[in-house]
Amino acid sequence: MTVAAAIRWALVAIGLVLALVPFIWMVAASFRSETDLYANPASLLPSAPTLHGYIGVWEQLPFVRLLANSLIFAGVTTVLTVLFDSMCAYVLARVPFRGRSIAFWLVIATLMIPFQVTLIPVFIELFHLNWLDTYQGLIIPRATSAFGIFLFRQFFISIPPELDEAARIDGASHLRIYWQVIMPLAKPAIATVALLNFMNLWNDLLWPLVVTSSPDMLTLPAGLTLFGGAHVTDHAVLLAGAVISLLPLAVAFFLAQKYFVAGIATTGLK
């Protein structure tokens, strides 16, 4: 092994350790008691493993309700985002019309606007619609994203236009071309947009805290945060809840890993 290769492997090993240690500590700490956590917080292994944290999640939190709200919020919003973003990207990539480039750059320009800037206007609009503390109030304002439109468009323009022309000769409309020709070829882009949106929405804390006010509508991150402030904080319970909340993300990533990597390779590098 050359010196350069040894240095590369050493850097990879350092990066791997830095990335994994926080997760290992969190998982190990979820099996520790509160006394053990305060006695030796830097330890990576529990001195006396216990299921106190996981039992406390079910006894001290409405965990099933929080989990269901997170699944509804992240799942439904992700499906709508993929649908709306892909339809918008198809028009920008495959339908010629005057001002198409300007429309695309306007979409890209919205990426520069922080979400916090539009938070108060959207909140006021939801108030007048009487949508606060409802599922539609949580989902509809997040049902599209400029980043998803950008990724889909970059993928769609790489698909040969001859496919569209052949479909149009057979009498297919734009809606049929989009659904039966383009979308079946866009699995990598769909997986990439869906996974990135699902992760972002699942971990979102600010939006659910602003829109919801009743415990029955809280998502899992918001519920864990309020639990820490409303009672004497049991860190083992909070860490157990955090570990459980990571499981859907891990499952989603492993299921979409193949298409996710292909999507990044074919769209993100252009």
C-alpha positions in Angstrom: 0.0 0.0 0.0 1.4 3.4 -1.0 1.6 6.3 1.4 -1.1 8.2 -0.5 -3.5 5.2 -0.2 -2.7 4.9 3.5 -3.5 8.5 4.0 -6.8 8.1 2.1 -7.8 5.1 4.2 -6.9 6.9 7.4 -9.0 9.9 6.4 -11.9 7.6 5.6 -11.5 5.8 8.9 -11.5 9.2 10.8 -14.6 10.4 9.0 -16.4 7.0 9.6 -15.6 7.3 13.3 -16.8 10.9 13.6 -20.0 10.0 11.8 -20.8 6.8 13.7 -19.8 7.7 17.3 -22.8 10.1 17.9 -25.2 7.4 16.7 -23.5 4.7 18.7 -23.6 6.9 21.8 -27.3 7.7 21.3 -28.3 4.0 20.8 -26.2 2.9 23.8 -27.5 5.7 26.0 -31.1 4.7 25.3 -30.3 1.4 27.2 -28.9 3.3 30.2 -30.6 4.5 33.4 -30.8 8.2 34.3 -28.3 7.6 37.1 -25.8 5.8 34.7 -26.1 8.7 32.2 -25.2 11.4 34.7 -22.5 9.3 36.4 -20.5 8.6 33.2 -22.0 10.5 30.2 -19.0 10.0 27.9 -19.2 6.2 28.0 -20.2 4.5 24.8 -21.4 1.3 26.6 -24.1 1.1 29.4 -22.8 -0.3 32.7 -26.1 -2.0 33.4 -28.3 -2.2 30.3 -31.9 -1.5 31.0 -35.1 -1.1 28.9 -36.3 1.7 31.1 -36.2 4.2 28.3 -38.2 2.1 25.8 -40.8 1.2 28.5 -41.0 4.9 29.4 -41.7 5.9 25.8 -44.9 3.9 25.8 -45.9 4.8 29.4 -45.1 8.5 29.5 -45.8 9.6 25.9 -48.7 9.2 23.5 -46.1 7.5 21.3 -48.5 5.7 18.9 -50.4 9.0 18.2 -47.1 10.9 17.7 -45.8 8.2 15.4 -49.0 8.1 13.4 -49.0 11.9 12.9 -45.4 11.8 11.7 -46.2 9.0 9.2 -49.3 10.9 7.9 -47.5 14.2 7.7 -44.2 12.9 6.1 -45.8 10.2 4.0 -48.7 12.1 2.5 -46.7 15.2 1.9 -43.9 13.2 0.2 -46.4 11.6 -2.2 -47.9 15.0 -3.1 -44.5 16.6 -3.5 -43.4 13.9 -5.9 -46.6 14.2 -7.9 -46.7 18.1 -8.1 -42.9 18.5 -8.5 -42.7 16.0 -11.3 -45.7 17.5 -13.2 -44.2 21.0 -12.9 -40.8 19.7 -14.0 -42.4 17.8 -17.0 -43.9 21.1 -18.2 -40.6 23.0 -17.8 -38.5 20.2 -19.4 -40.7 18.8 -22.2 -43.4 21.3 -23.1 -42.2 24.2 -25.3 -43.8 27.6 -24.5 -42.8 31.2 -24.4 -41.1 32.2 -21.2 -40.2 28.6 -20.1 -36.7 29.6 -19.2 -37.9 32.6 -17.2 -40.4 30.4 -15.3 -37.7 27.9 -14.5 -35.4 30.6 -13.1 -38.2 32.0 -11.1 -38.7 28.6 -9.5 -34.9 28.4 -8.8 -35.0 31.9 -7.3 -37.4 30.7 -4.6 -34.6 28.4 -3.3 -32.9 31.6 -2.1 -35.9 32.5 0.1 -35.6 31.0 3.6 -38.6 29.1 4.8 -38.7 31.3 7.9 -39.4 34.4 5.7 -42.7 33.0 4.5 -43.7 31.4 7.8 -45.9 34.3 9.2 -47.8 35.0 5.9 -48.5 31.3 5.5 -49.6 31.1 9.1 -52.0 34.0 8.7 -53.4 32.4 5.5 -54.0 29.1 7.3 -55.7 31.0 10.1 -58.2 32.6 7.7 -58.8 29.2 6.1 -59.4 27.7 9.6 -56.7 25.1 8.8 -54.6 25.6 11.9 -54.1 22.4 14.0 -55.4 20.2 11.1 -53.7 17.7 8.8 -54.4 19.8 5.7 -52.7 22.8 7.4 -49.7 20.6 8.1 -49.5 19.0 4.6 -50.7 21.4 1.9 -48.2 24.3 2.4 -45.3 21.8 2.2 -46.7 19.8 -0.8 -44.2 21.1 -3.3 -40.6 22.3 -3.4 -38.4 24.1 -5.8 -35.5 21.7 -5.2 -37.7 18.7 -6.2 -38.8 20.5 -9.4 -35.1 21.2 -10.2 -34.1 17.6 -9.7 -37.0 16.2 -11.7 -36.3 18.7 -14.6 -32.6 17.9 -14.7 -33.5 14.2 -15.0 -36.3 14.7 -17.5 -34.2 16.7 -20.0 -31.8 13.7 -20.1 -34.5 11.5 -21.5 -34.4 11.3 -25.3 -37.1 13.6 -26.9 -37.7 10.9 -29.6 -39.8 9.0 -27.0 -42.2 12.0 -26.8 -42.4 12.3 -30.6 -43.2 8.6 -31.0 -45.9 8.8 -28.3 -47.4 11.9 -30.0 -47.5 10.0 -33.3 -49.6 7.4 -31.6 -52.0 10.1 -30.4 -50.8 10.4 -26.8 -51.6 13.6 -24.9 -49.0 15.3 -22.6 -50.7 13.8 -19.6 -50.4 10.3 -21.0 -46.8 10.9 -22.1 -46.0 12.2 -18.6 -47.6 9.3 -16.8 -46.9 6.3 -19.1 -43.6 7.3 -20.8 -41.6 9.7 -18.6 -42.5 8.6 -15.0 -41.7 4.9 -15.5 -38.2 6.0 -16.6 -37.8 8.4 -13.7 -37.5 5.9 -10.8 -34.1 7.2 -9.7 -35.3 10.8 -9.6 -38.5 9.7 -7.8 -36.6 7.8 -5.2 -34.2 10.7 -4.7 -36.9 13.4 -4.3 -39.1 11.1 -2.2 -36.2 10.1 0.2 -34.9 13.7 0.7 -38.3 15.1 1.3 -39.3 12.3 3.6 -36.2 12.8 5.7 -36.7 16.5 5.8 -40.3 16.3 6.8 -39.8 13.5 9.3 -37.2 15.6 11.2 -39.0 18.9 10.8 -39.6 20.6 14.1 -40.4 24.2 13.4 -43.4 23.8 11.1 -45.4 21.3 13.3 -44.8 23.4 16.3 -46.1 26.5 14.6 -49.2 25.0 12.9 -50.3 22.5 15.6 -51.4 23.4 19.1 -53.2 20.2 20.5 -51.2 17.2 21.7 -53.3 15.0 19.3 -51.8 16.8 16.2 -48.1 16.9 17.3 -45.6 15.0 15.3 -42.9 12.8 16.9 -40.0 15.5 17.0 -42.4 18.1 18.4 -43.9 15.7 20.9 -40.4 14.7 22.2 -39.5 18.4 22.6 -42.6 19.4 24.5 -42.2 16.4 26.7 -38.8 17.6 27.7 -40.1 21.0 28.8 -43.4 19.9 30.4 -42.1 17.3 32.9 -38.9 16.4 34.7 -36.8 15.4 31.7 -36.0 11.7 31.5 -33.1 11.7 29.0 -33.2 7.9 28.6 -36.9 8.1 27.5 -36.0 11.0 25.1 -33.1 9.0 23.6 -35.2 5.9 23.2 -37.8 7.9 21.4 -35.1 9.4 19.1 -33.8 5.9 18.3 -37.2 4.7 17.4 -37.9 7.7 15.3 -34.8 7.0 13.3 -36.0 3.5 12.3 -38.4 4.6 9.5 -35.7 6.8 8.0 -33.2 3.9 8.0 -35.8 1.6 6.4 -36.7 4.2 3.8 -33.0 4.7 2.9 -32.1 1.1 2.6 -35.2 0.4 0.4 -34.4 3.4 -1.9 -30.6 3.2 -1.7 -30.1 1.7 -5.2 -32.4 4.3 -7.0 -31.2 7.1 -4.7 -27.5 6.7 -5.7 -28.5 6.4 -9.3 -30.6 9.6 -9.0 -27.8 11.6 -7.5 -25.4 10.3 -10.1 -27.7 11.2 -13.1 -29.1 14.5 -11.8 -27.0 16.0 -9.1 -23.8 16.2 -11.1 -25.2 18.1 -14.0 
